[in-house]
């Protein structure tokens, strides 16, 4: 028997409730590898799945947790053996498939990645999907020509999980980082991560009739979308790129094609859920090498399974700063 956060749905009212329960291995879903989970984390999707589901959860009862890291306990796949350290993000685990808010998880071997040298399970979950996505975004900008010295790199939603890690990575790589935030009280936090400039959300949150503005940014990691992304596209330097990783400001894009046609701006879509294995390994290797662990530790707030219902509500309200690391055995 082991503990898990189980979300149940009342069929009559349609309401969901989440609580820590003791369950047996016979309730785990089918899979090749059973993992003794050590740590998980909290993302926006987790907040949806802990609560009303947001259309992500297919069947109840359900165990959320889109990320986890731990030790292989049993494996029917030759790639993994008991004792191997592994990390999982994406593949709709924690949404359509039971996830990491549990002391044990059973998943397909294809979904796992060996934990790289230099990272332990706790650090991997301080990174989590948010940090993994951040590294994918930075790698995409580099693949399209971004190098230190090109000019300032903008990070929108900089105080959030993705933005925090992106800020730390970019600064560690030698870039001048401008962090956008709507919370003035996070300015010191962002500067501690390496941001050299703080941009108030209000400066970028309004659309403009001008399709092009002054060439300002050499690159951008955008977690906001909507009006802000449209505005930023018109401020990019010639040939610069934007990695689009989120839609906190809306899914619409009230923009013109002028920045693409007259400045050669690139809009790069970043998906972390179905990312191919080889690029996952590349990204985790870069994380172990290029993400300063002292900066990462400064973002971390510890939690246990019992804390998750409240944290799920908080993250949906935008009240979570940095990275939550959940000790599922705590």
Helices and strands as residue ranges (DSSP letters): E 2-9, E 16-23, G 25-27, E 33-41, H 44-50, E 67-75, E 85-89, E 104-107, G 109-111, E 113-114, H 121-143, E 153-155, H 161-172, E 177-181, G 184-186, H 187-193, E 197-200, G 201-203, E 217-222, H 226-233, E 236-244, H 258-262, E 266-269, H 277-290, H 293-299, E 300-304, G 305-307, H 308-316, E 323-327
